[in-house]
Amino acid sequence: MKVNDIVHYQKKIMATFPNSYCFTKRMAEHLLIENNQRNIPLCFIRPSIIGATLDEPFPGWTDSIGLVSGLYLIAGLGILREIPGD
């Protein structure tokens, strides 16, 4: 498989997902539901406190301004200069 093939199929497979995290999370949920032969009650919790990235696609990248990402935004804009804490 060539790099161009990977890019081509990635776009085709992940067409409705905004990123690989959402795609792989949904894939895991699907597998658990499909293979739940004992009908064990399942509950999927998606953490809402996902922070910014270290490197990819570029340092500090995030696709949300909710929760902690809002702090990144206002600190990056220079509005927030310090956060008092204990």
C-alpha positions in Angstrom: 0.0 0.0 0.0 1.3 3.4 -0.9 1.0 6.7 1.0 -1.4 8.0 -1.7 -3.6 5.0 -1.1 -3.7 5.6 2.6 -4.8 9.2 2.1 -7.4 8.2 -0.5 -9.0 5.5 1.7 -8.7 7.7 4.8 -10.9 10.3 3.2 -13.3 7.7 2.0 -13.6 5.8 5.3 -13.7 8.9 7.6 -16.0 11.0 5.4 -18.5 11.6 8.2 -16.1 11.9 11.1 -14.2 15.1 11.9 -11.1 13.3 13.1 -9.5 9.9 13.9 -10.5 10.0 17.6 -14.2 10.2 16.7 -13.8 7.5 14.1 -11.9 5.0 16.3 -14.2 5.7 19.3 -17.3 4.9 17.1 -15.6 1.8 15.7 -15.0 0.5 19.3 -18.6 1.3 20.3 -19.9 -0.6 17.2 -17.7 -3.6 17.9 -18.9 -3.8 21.6 -22.5 -3.5 20.6 -22.3 -6.0 17.8 -20.5 -8.6 20.0 -22.6 -8.1 23.2 -24.0 -11.6 23.1 -24.9 -11.6 26.8 -26.9 -8.4 26.5 -24.8 -6.6 29.1 -26.0 -3.0 29.5 -23.5 -0.7 28.0 -22.9 3.0 28.5 -20.3 4.9 26.4 -18.9 8.1 28.0 -17.0 10.5 25.9 -14.7 12.7 27.9 -15.4 16.4 27.3 -12.0 17.6 28.6 -9.8 16.7 25.6 -7.0 19.2 25.5 -4.9 20.6 22.7 -2.3 18.6 20.8 1.4 18.7 21.4 2.5 18.2 17.7 -0.2 17.2 15.2 -1.6 18.5 13.0 0.2 21.5 14.6 1.1 22.5 18.2 -1.9 23.6 20.2 -4.5 22.5 17.7 -8.0 21.8 19.0 -11.4 21.6 17.2 -13.4 22.9 20.1 -13.5 26.0 22.3 -15.4 24.2 25.1 -14.2 23.8 28.6 -10.4 23.9 28.9 -10.0 24.8 25.2 -11.7 28.1 25.9 -8.8 28.8 28.2 -6.3 28.1 25.5 -8.2 30.5 23.2 -8.4 33.5 25.6 -4.8 32.9 26.7 -3.6 32.7 23.1 -5.4 35.9 22.3 -3.7 37.6 25.3 -7.0 38.3 27.1 -6.1 35.9 30.0 -2.7 36.5 31.4 -2.8 34.5 34.6 -4.9 31.9 36.4 -4.8 32.0 40.2 -4.7 28.6 41.7 -3.9 26.7 44.9 
